[in-house]
Amino acid sequence: MARFVNVAIGQLGPIAREETRTAVVARLTSLMRQAHATGCDLIVYPELALTTFFPRWYMADQREIDTYFEREMPGPETRPLFDLARELSMGFCLGYAELAVEDGIVHRYNTSILVDKAGAIVAKYRKVHLPGHAEHEPWRKFQHLEKRYFEPGVRFGVTDAFGGVIGMAICNDRRWPETYRVMGLQGVEMVLIGYNTPVHNPLAPEHDHLSTFHNRIVMQAGAYQNGTWVIGVAKAGIEEGVDHIGGSCIIAPSGEIVAACATKGDEIALARCDLDLCNSYKQTIFNFDLHRQPRAYGPIVEQKGQTLMADGSKVAPRR
Ligand code: CDV
């Protein structure tokens, strides 16, 4: 029996600093209703989809920082999204800033959850690759303080849901081949990725005109090389003066883009995703059992940075 998942991108335009959770959730529920009206099973929202992208600002006061975090999920302001999911029998994937107390210790993560058609959280993912910097760097046009405000997650898991094997990643994770391969090794058939990507890269402005090209090339390569669907979802547009790329798209296991958003505002785009399309890649060119050579891949996990050159040098990081 064919295994189809009708998936909607739930792209968001900018969220203003003063916009309330309640107002944002109303935008999310509007997108969910549109997706449901077109027969979707699942809608995927961006990274940190409940607030403005706050790591662009240096804040010294932890109480102020914590206003951007969720202590419970669902909480009073997000419950309507869960209620609607249950009413419509729709799943969703949502990114948010998570404040978790574990063994009496407070942790803060950049998190995504997968919610099933019954409104139950069936998977949680905490962002592994946190980009940016940990200290205030006033020379930048805007900050990127993810390394200050979050601690990194430690695993890429997959979950049996929606009739297939589903994984999640968040924004910068999509640029790293390890992200997809670790999930590919667990048989992933669909990777859900929300992102907030400024057009301008303060450390490498020479990349700015390539930002949408890089967005697509990494997700298309990840899809093809692991025989999986990839759903990439932006928070796009000019948010608090910072321009963010759009480029939300659905990528088939062939690496081809089969649906894409056309604007940088709130918008859905849809595809009927046949999970069995993954098989012809997983069984042939990327049959891992037959063709992978892990003996040759040791440095991937044994070392973090580049090996020193014969003269003791290596490429210096830009600061
Ligand atoms: N939110 C992100 O992780 N953004 C990064 C930017 C800072 C490079 C990204 O990889 O898109």
Boltz pocket constraint, residues with backbone or C-beta under 6 A from the ligand:
constraints:
  - pocket:
      binder: B
      contacts: [[A, 47], [A, 129], [A, 131], [A, 132], [A, 144], [A, 170], [A, 171], [A, 172], [A, 173], [A, 175], [A, 195], [A, 196], [A, 197], [A, 198]]
      max_distance: 6.0
